[in-house]
Amino acid sequence: MIGTLAELEAFTRRLAREEPAFGTECVLSGPGLSDAEAATLAQNLPMLPESYLRCARQFRLLGVRIAGFSLSPMSARGSLVEALSRANSADNPAQVRLSEEGLMQVGISDSERVVVACRGSQLPEGTVLSFHLFDADEPPALLAPDFERFLLYAGNLLEISLTHSGRKAMDEFEARLADLDASVEMVDGWWEIAEEFIY
């Protein structure tokens, strides 16, 4: 099981060495945001939760994909600051809804927006959720209490997908989520995502 960010970093580096065809896009490593970039981000998006900013300072998130999730809300061009600023502006068709609910988009997959709860949200600050990209009526899925654990949950899903399949993989992933203190709602939130990724 991957239980810490250091273990996740080591796993992704090993994966890049052993499976360079797809592993290189999974590498989670530093440095992350510089002091100047972090200051610009704090100025542009002052409501971003500290739990997310800690991960963004520690790791390069732009251009990294883990378990089908891009850790940046937009493409790998430009900078993370630019991507976050653009994704949380009027350019994003979901911006009005996200803003009303005190959420900001920080990542994306083929079918989901990854968002974090900001100061002023009804959810605890830093909570990670996903919104379906193509079905606005589908309720958001609760994924993690903070961005660090979101990374750990996604990393474990990726690791399991390389060694298990089908029901065995799903059972192992559910067991790891429980070991990593995921709530019942979070396990439910990951279920469809994990099924699509594993199957």
C-alpha positions as CSV (number, residue, x, y, z in Angstrom):
1,M,0.0,0.0,0.0
2,I,1.1,3.6,-0.7
3,G,0.6,5.4,2.6
4,T,2.7,8.6,2.2
5,L,3.5,11.1,-0.4
6,A,7.2,10.0,-0.2
7,E,6.1,6.4,-1.1
8,L,3.9,7.7,-3.9
9,E,6.8,9.7,-5.3
10,A,9.1,6.7,-5.1
11,F,6.4,4.5,-6.8
12,T,5.9,6.9,-9.7
13,R,9.6,7.2,-10.3
14,R,10.0,3.5,-10.3
15,L,7.1,3.2,-12.7
16,A,8.7,5.6,-15.1
17,R,11.9,3.6,-15.1
18,E,10.1,0.2,-15.6
19,E,7.3,1.3,-17.9
20,P,8.5,4.4,-19.7
21,A,5.8,4.3,-22.4
22,F,3.2,5.5,-20.0
23,G,5.0,5.8,-16.6
24,T,6.7,9.1,-17.4
25,E,3.4,11.0,-17.3
26,C,2.8,9.7,-13.8
27,V,6.0,11.0,-12.2
28,L,5.2,13.0,-9.1
29,S,8.3,14.9,-8.1
30,G,9.6,18.3,-7.1
31,P,10.1,21.1,-7.3
32,G,6.6,22.5,-7.3
33,L,5.6,26.1,-7.3
34,S,8.4,28.6,-6.7
35,D,7.9,31.3,-4.0
36,A,7.1,33.8,-6.7
37,E,4.5,31.5,-8.4
38,A,2.9,30.7,-5.1
39,A,2.6,34.4,-4.3
40,T,1.0,35.0,-7.7
41,L,-1.4,32.1,-7.2
42,A,-2.3,33.4,-3.7
43,Q,-3.0,36.8,-5.3
44,N,-5.0,35.5,-8.2
45,L,-6.9,32.8,-6.3
46,P,-6.8,33.7,-2.6
47,M,-9.5,31.2,-1.6
48,L,-7.5,28.1,-2.6
49,P,-7.1,25.8,0.4
50,E,-3.8,25.5,2.1
51,S,-3.9,21.7,1.9
52,Y,-3.9,22.0,-1.9
53,L,-1.2,24.7,-2.0
54,R,1.2,22.5,0.1
55,C,1.0,19.8,-2.5
56,A,1.5,22.3,-5.3
57,R,4.6,23.7,-3.6
58,Q,6.0,20.2,-3.1
59,F,5.3,18.7,-6.5
60,R,5.2,19.6,-10.1
61,L,1.5,19.0,-10.9
62,L,1.3,20.4,-14.4
63,G,1.4,17.6,-17.1
64,V,1.1,14.8,-14.5
65,R,-1.6,12.1,-14.7
66,I,-2.3,9.5,-12.1
67,A,-5.1,6.9,-12.4
68,G,-6.7,8.9,-15.3
69,F,-6.7,12.2,-13.5
70,S,-4.7,15.1,-14.8
71,L,-3.4,17.0,-11.7
72,S,-3.8,20.3,-13.6
73,P,-7.2,21.6,-14.8
74,M,-5.9,22.3,-18.3
75,S,-3.2,21.2,-20.7
76,A,0.5,21.0,-19.9
77,R,1.2,24.2,-21.8
78,G,2.1,27.3,-19.8
79,S,2.3,27.2,-16.0
80,L,0.2,25.7,-13.3
81,V,-0.7,29.2,-12.1
82,E,-2.0,30.1,-15.6
83,A,-3.9,26.8,-15.8
84,L,-5.6,27.3,-12.4
85,S,-6.4,31.0,-13.1
86,R,-7.9,30.2,-16.5
87,A,-9.9,27.2,-15.2
88,N,-11.4,29.3,-12.4
89,S,-12.4,32.2,-14.6
90,A,-15.4,32.9,-16.9
91,D,-13.6,30.7,-19.5
92,N,-14.9,27.7,-17.6
93,P,-18.6,27.0,-18.3
94,A,-19.0,25.5,-14.8
95,Q,-17.5,28.6,-13.1
96,V,-20.7,30.1,-11.9
97,R,-21.9,26.9,-10.2
98,L,-18.5,26.2,-8.7
99,S,-18.1,29.8,-7.4
100,E,-21.6,29.7,-5.8
101,E,-20.7,26.5,-4.0
102,G,-17.2,27.8,-2.8
103,L,-15.3,25.3,-5.1
104,M,-12.3,25.7,-7.4
105,Q,-11.3,23.3,-10.2
106,V,-7.8,21.9,-9.8
107,G,-7.8,18.8,-12.1
108,I,-9.7,16.9,-14.7
109,S,-10.2,13.5,-16.2
110,D,-11.9,12.3,-19.4
111,S,-15.3,12.6,-17.7
112,E,-14.8,14.5,-14.4
113,R,-13.8,17.9,-13.1
114,V,-11.7,17.6,-9.9
115,V,-12.5,20.4,-7.5
116,V,-11.5,21.5,-4.0
117,A,-13.6,23.2,-1.3
118,C,-12.4,26.7,-0.5
119,R,-12.8,28.9,2.5
120,G,-16.5,29.8,2.8
121,S,-17.7,26.5,1.3
122,Q,-20.3,24.5,3.2
123,L,-17.8,21.6,3.0
124,P,-14.7,21.4,5.1
125,E,-11.9,23.4,3.5
126,G,-9.7,21.3,1.2
127,T,-12.3,18.6,0.6
128,V,-11.9,17.1,-2.9
129,L,-14.9,16.2,-5.1
130,S,-15.5,15.4,-8.7
131,F,-18.2,16.7,-11.0
132,H,-19.3,14.9,-14.1
133,L,-18.2,16.8,-17.2
134,F,-21.2,15.8,-19.4
135,D,-24.1,15.5,-16.9
136,A,-24.7,18.6,-14.9
137,D,-27.6,17.0,-13.0
138,E,-25.4,14.2,-11.6
139,P,-24.5,15.0,-8.0
140,P,-20.8,15.5,-7.2
141,A,-18.8,12.6,-5.8
142,L,-16.9,13.0,-2.6
143,L,-13.3,11.8,-3.1
144,A,-11.0,12.9,-0.3
145,P,-10.8,15.1,2.8
146,D,-7.8,16.9,1.3
147,F,-5.6,17.0,-1.8
148,E,-2.8,14.9,-0.2
149,R,-5.1,12.0,0.4
150,F,-6.6,12.4,-3.1
151,L,-3.1,11.9,-4.4
152,L,-2.7,8.8,-2.2
153,Y,-6.0,7.3,-3.2
154,A,-5.3,7.8,-6.9
155,G,-1.8,6.4,-6.5
156,N,-3.1,3.3,-4.9
157,L,-5.7,2.8,-7.6
158,L,-2.9,3.1,-10.2
159,E,-0.7,0.6,-8.4
160,I,-3.6,-1.9,-8.0
161,S,-4.5,-1.6,-11.6
162,L,-1.0,-2.9,-12.6
163,T,-1.2,-6.0,-10.5
164,H,-4.9,-6.9,-10.2
165,S,-8.0,-6.9,-12.3
166,G,-11.8,-7.2,-12.0
167,R,-13.5,-7.8,-8.7
168,K,-10.2,-8.6,-7.0
169,A,-8.8,-5.2,-7.9
170,M,-12.0,-3.5,-6.7
171,D,-11.9,-5.3,-3.3
172,E,-8.2,-4.5,-2.8
173,F,-8.8,-0.8,-3.6
174,E,-11.8,-0.6,-1.2
175,A,-9.6,-2.2,1.5
176,R,-6.8,0.3,0.9
177,L,-9.2,3.3,1.0
178,A,-10.5,2.0,4.4
179,D,-6.9,1.7,5.6
180,L,-6.2,5.3,4.5
181,D,-9.3,6.5,6.5
182,A,-11.6,7.2,3.6
183,S,-15.2,7.6,4.7
184,V,-18.0,5.4,3.4
185,E,-19.0,8.4,1.2
186,M,-15.5,8.6,-0.3
187,V,-15.4,4.9,-1.0
188,D,-18.7,5.3,-2.8
189,G,-17.3,8.4,-4.7
190,W,-14.4,6.4,-6.0
191,W,-16.4,3.3,-7.0
192,E,-17.5,4.3,-10.5
193,I,-14.1,6.0,-11.2
194,A,-12.2,2.8,-10.1
195,E,-14.5,0.5,-12.1
196,E,-13.9,2.6,-15.3
197,F,-10.1,2.7,-14.7
198,I,-9.7,-1.0,-13.7
199,Y,-12.1,-2.6,-16.2
